[in-house]
Amino acid sequence: MIVEILSVLLVGCGIFLFTSGTVGLLRLPDFYCRMHATGKCDTLGALLTLTGLAIYNGFSLVSLKIIFIVIFIFLANPTATHAIGRAALVNRVQPWTKEEKNK
C-alpha cells in the first residue's frame, strides 16, 4: 500500500515537472531561459518518474535497468543542455532584453 502511494506521488511529481517544463518552453522569452526551464524540469521529471516506476516494480532486474537509465539521464541531460547553451553563446545568440519588447 505504501509502495503504491509513494510511486504514484513520484510519478505525479515527475509529470508535473514535465508539464511545467513544457509551459516554460512555450512561454519564456528567449533561448537561454527556455533551455534553463527544459533542462531542469526534464531532468528532474524523468528522474522522479522513472524512480517511481522502479519503486512500483519492486526489487527486480527491470528496476535495476530503470535505475541505470536514471543515472544515465542524470549525467547526460545537464551535460547536453550545457553544450547546447554554450554553442548558442559561441554563435552569439542574443538574450532577451526589455527594450526588445517595446519595439
C-alpha positions as CSV (number, residue, x, y, z in Angstrom):
1,M,0.0,0.0,0.0
2,I,2.7,2.5,0.9
3,V,4.8,1.5,-2.1
4,E,2.0,2.2,-4.4
5,I,1.3,5.6,-2.8
6,L,5.0,6.6,-2.9
7,S,5.3,5.5,-6.5
8,V,2.1,7.4,-7.5
9,L,3.4,10.6,-5.8
10,L,6.8,10.3,-7.5
11,V,5.3,9.7,-10.9
12,G,2.8,12.6,-10.3
13,C,5.5,15.0,-9.4
14,G,7.5,13.9,-12.4
15,I,4.6,14.5,-14.7
16,F,4.0,17.9,-13.1
17,L,7.7,18.9,-13.8
18,F,7.4,17.7,-17.4
19,T,4.3,19.9,-17.8
20,S,5.9,22.9,-16.2
21,G,9.0,22.5,-18.4
22,T,6.7,22.4,-21.5
23,V,4.9,25.6,-20.3
24,G,8.4,27.2,-19.8
25,L,9.4,26.2,-23.3
26,L,6.3,27.8,-24.7
27,R,6.1,30.9,-22.5
28,L,9.6,32.1,-21.7
29,P,11.1,34.9,-23.9
30,D,14.5,33.7,-25.2
31,F,16.6,30.7,-26.0
32,Y,18.6,30.7,-22.7
33,C,15.5,30.9,-20.5
34,R,13.8,28.1,-22.4
35,M,17.0,25.9,-22.2
36,H,17.1,26.5,-18.5
37,A,13.4,25.6,-17.9
38,T,13.5,22.5,-20.1
39,G,16.9,21.3,-18.9
40,K,16.0,21.4,-15.2
41,C,12.4,20.2,-15.5
42,D,13.1,17.4,-17.9
43,T,16.0,16.0,-15.9
44,L,14.1,16.1,-12.6
45,G,10.9,15.0,-14.2
46,A,12.5,11.9,-15.8
47,L,14.3,11.1,-12.5
48,L,11.2,11.2,-10.4
49,T,9.0,9.4,-12.9
50,L,11.5,6.6,-13.5
51,T,12.3,6.3,-9.8
52,G,8.5,5.9,-9.1
53,L,8.3,3.2,-11.7
54,A,11.3,1.4,-10.3
55,I,9.8,1.5,-6.8
56,Y,6.4,0.3,-8.1
57,N,8.1,-2.6,-9.9
58,G,9.9,-3.8,-6.7
59,F,13.3,-5.3,-6.5
60,S,14.0,-7.0,-9.8
61,L,16.2,-6.9,-12.9
62,V,13.8,-4.4,-14.5
63,S,14.2,-2.0,-11.6
64,L,17.9,-2.2,-11.8
65,K,17.7,-1.3,-15.5
66,I,15.5,1.6,-14.7
67,I,18.0,2.8,-12.1
68,F,20.8,2.6,-14.7
69,I,18.6,4.7,-17.0
70,V,18.1,7.2,-14.3
71,I,21.8,7.5,-13.7
72,F,22.5,8.0,-17.4
73,I,19.8,10.7,-17.7
74,F,21.2,12.4,-14.6
75,L,24.6,12.6,-16.2
76,A,23.6,13.2,-19.8
77,N,20.8,15.8,-19.7
78,P,22.7,18.6,-17.8
79,T,25.8,18.0,-20.0
80,A,23.8,18.2,-23.2
81,T,21.9,21.3,-22.0
82,H,25.2,23.0,-21.2
83,A,26.7,22.1,-24.5
84,I,23.7,23.4,-26.4
85,G,23.7,26.6,-24.4
86,R,27.5,27.1,-24.9
87,A,27.1,26.6,-28.6
88,A,24.4,29.3,-28.6
89,L,26.7,31.6,-26.7
90,V,29.6,31.0,-29.1
91,N,27.3,31.6,-32.1
92,R,26.2,34.9,-30.5
93,V,22.6,34.2,-29.9
94,Q,21.4,37.3,-28.1
95,P,19.5,37.1,-24.8
96,W,16.1,38.8,-24.4
97,T,16.1,42.3,-23.0
98,K,13.2,44.6,-22.1
99,E,14.0,47.0,-24.9
100,E,13.1,44.3,-27.5
101,K,9.6,44.1,-26.0
102,N,8.8,47.7,-26.7
103,K,9.8,47.5,-30.4
